[in-house]
Amino acid sequence: MINNKSAAQSQKSMQVEELKQLYDQDFVLWIERTTEQIRSGEMKNLDWEHLLTEIEDWGREQRNQVESYLIQTVKHLLMYQYWLTEKGNCGQGLADEIDNFRLELEILFQSKTLYNYGASRLDIIYNKAKRSVSKKTGLSLDTFPQVCPYTFAEIIDFDFLPV
């Protein structure tokens, strides 16, 4: 009886080790096997180390996307408002890009957590966007307000464009 129990435990350990190896060899198959195990309730044999890493990475990736799209939106709002020498040539293109970034944000903001994350990062996002616009346009950083001139609601509002 003890031998059978030890053999079963050894087989379960082997399954976990095989799953860990599969992670490095064929990630898509690792995902398939992992989801099968979860659906069938085989929680003890999961490759928990890699599963937790992937969940954490996925969350980080989602937050990075929110921040990136917000930076791009604010950059384009700033260029639309302050890059007056190019507004005649590029104004419509900038407005179109703003809408594209807002569409991406709308999808991500189906998650209230990501919405709140984006709203909480507005100061950091504005400073990054302002520096980037200054480099791109040659406009001095002093051209732009110290604090973001747009509310979070305006940044994501499809009907808002600064004057």
C-alpha positions as semicolon CSV with decimal commas, in nm:
position;residue;x (nm);y (nm);z (nm)
1;M;0,000;0,000;0,000
2;I;0,281;0,240;0,087
3;N;0,458;0,157;-0,239
4;N;0,142;0,228;-0,441
5;K;0,097;0,559;-0,261
6;S;0,462;0,652;-0,319
7;A;0,434;0,552;-0,684
8;A;0,121;0,766;-0,725
9;Q;0,292;1,064;-0,562
10;S;0,598;1,009;-0,780
11;Q;0,376;0,996;-1,091
12;K;0,204;1,321;-0,989
13;S;0,542;1,486;-0,935
14;M;0,650;1,361;-1,274
15;Q;0,340;1,514;-1,430
16;V;0,426;1,850;-1,275
17;E;0,786;1,822;-1,395
18;E;0,669;1,730;-1,744
19;L;0,435;2,028;-1,745
20;K;0,720;2,255;-1,637
21;Q;0,935;2,125;-1,923
22;L;0,646;2,171;-2,163
23;Y;0,629;2,538;-2,065
24;D;0,975;2,592;-2,217
25;Q;0,923;2,361;-2,515
26;D;0,569;2,441;-2,636
27;F;0,398;2,730;-2,459
28;V;0,066;2,691;-2,643
29;L;0,045;2,323;-2,552
30;W;0,136;2,414;-2,193
31;I;-0,162;2,653;-2,188
32;E;-0,393;2,383;-2,328
33;R;-0,280;2,124;-2,073
34;T;-0,300;2,374;-1,788
35;T;-0,655;2,481;-1,877
36;E;-0,758;2,115;-1,911
37;Q;-0,623;2,045;-1,563
38;I;-0,802;2,345;-1,414
39;R;-1,131;2,250;-1,580
40;S;-1,104;1,894;-1,452
41;G;-1,014;2,010;-1,101
42;E;-0,659;1,872;-1,102
43;M;-0,519;2,156;-0,897
44;K;-0,244;1,960;-0,725
45;N;-0,068;1,877;-1,052
46;L;-0,058;2,229;-1,190
47;D;0,266;2,403;-1,279
48;W;0,188;2,674;-1,024
49;E;0,520;2,855;-1,060
50;H;0,474;2,928;-1,431
51;L;0,099;2,977;-1,401
52;L;0,142;3,250;-1,141
53;T;0,417;3,413;-1,346
54;E;0,191;3,422;-1,652
55;I;-0,101;3,568;-1,459
56;E;0,120;3,839;-1,310
57;D;0,274;3,914;-1,650
58;W;-0,068;3,937;-1,811
59;G;-0,183;4,189;-1,550
60;R;0,135;4,393;-1,596
61;E;0,090;4,385;-1,974
62;Q;-0,267;4,514;-1,942
63;R;-0,154;4,804;-1,721
64;N;0,130;4,883;-1,963
65;Q;-0,117;4,897;-2,251
66;V;-0,340;5,137;-2,059
67;E;-0,047;5,362;-1,979
68;S;0,084;5,350;-2,335
69;Y;-0,251;5,438;-2,494
70;L;-0,306;5,717;-2,242
71;I;0,039;5,861;-2,313
72;Q;-0,033;5,852;-2,685
73;T;-0,373;6,014;-2,637
74;V;-0,232;6,295;-2,422
75;K;0,061;6,346;-2,663
76;H;-0,177;6,389;-2,953
77;L;-0,406;6,619;-2,753
78;L;-0,105;6,836;-2,667
79;M;0,015;6,844;-3,028
80;Y;-0,339;6,925;-3,145
81;Q;-0,361;7,216;-2,901
82;Y;-0,006;7,356;-2,892
83;W;0,170;7,268;-3,219
84;L;0,003;7,553;-3,401
85;T;0,247;7,563;-3,694
86;E;0,140;7,211;-3,792
87;K;-0,227;7,217;-3,692
88;G;-0,340;7,321;-4,039
89;N;-0,155;7,031;-4,201
90;C;-0,192;6,767;-3,931
91;G;-0,496;6,864;-3,724
92;Q;-0,733;6,608;-3,876
93;G;-0,471;6,334;-3,863
94;L;-0,405;6,410;-3,496
95;A;-0,779;6,403;-3,422
96;D;-0,810;6,066;-3,600
97;E;-0,521;5,924;-3,396
98;I;-0,679;6,052;-3,073
99;D;-0,997;5,864;-3,162
100;N;-0,799;5,547;-3,241
101;F;-0,628;5,556;-2,901
102;R;-0,959;5,624;-2,729
103;L;-1,109;5,319;-2,900
104;E;-0,830;5,102;-2,761
105;L;-0,878;5,253;-2,415
106;E;-1,253;5,194;-2,433
107;I;-1,187;4,823;-2,481
108;L;-0,936;4,808;-2,195
109;F;-1,160;5,014;-1,967
110;Q;-1,424;4,744;-1,970
111;S;-1,218;4,646;-1,668
112;K;-1,294;4,890;-1,386
113;T;-0,956;4,801;-1,233
114;L;-0,772;4,915;-1,547
115;Y;-0,987;5,230;-1,564
116;N;-0,895;5,315;-1,206
117;Y;-0,529;5,238;-1,275
118;G;-0,526;5,476;-1,571
119;A;-0,696;5,752;-1,374
120;S;-0,445;5,713;-1,091
121;R;-0,147;5,755;-1,329
122;L;-0,254;6,082;-1,493
123;D;0,029;6,296;-1,347
124;I;0,297;6,047;-1,455
125;I;0,136;6,000;-1,796
126;Y;0,115;6,376;-1,854
127;N;0,481;6,433;-1,773
128;K;0,589;6,153;-2,008
129;A;0,363;6,284;-2,285
130;K;0,479;6,643;-2,236
131;R;0,849;6,547;-2,263
132;S;0,782;6,340;-2,573
133;V;0,586;6,618;-2,745
134;S;0,859;6,870;-2,662
135;K;1,119;6,648;-2,829
136;K;0,902;6,577;-3,132
137;T;0,788;6,933;-3,197
138;G;1,081;7,136;-3,070
139;L;0,843;7,325;-2,843
140;S;0,988;7,421;-2,507
141;L;0,860;7,237;-2,200
142;D;0,757;7,581;-2,074
143;T;0,498;7,590;-2,355
144;F;0,289;7,336;-2,168
145;P;0,109;7,377;-1,834
146;Q;0,281;7,237;-1,528
147;V;-0,026;7,023;-1,453
148;C;-0,223;6,827;-1,710
149;P;-0,471;7,068;-1,872
150;Y;-0,720;6,786;-1,936
151;T;-0,928;6,590;-1,693
152;F;-0,925;6,214;-1,718
153;A;-1,285;6,229;-1,841
154;E;-1,181;6,467;-2,122
155;I;-0,889;6,247;-2,225
156;I;-1,118;5,951;-2,289
157;D;-1,419;6,152;-2,419
158;F;-1,467;6,097;-2,794
159;D;-1,633;6,438;-2,826
160;F;-1,351;6,636;-2,663
161;L;-1,078;6,816;-2,854
162;P;-0,893;7,109;-2,696
163;V;-0,926;7,453;-2,849
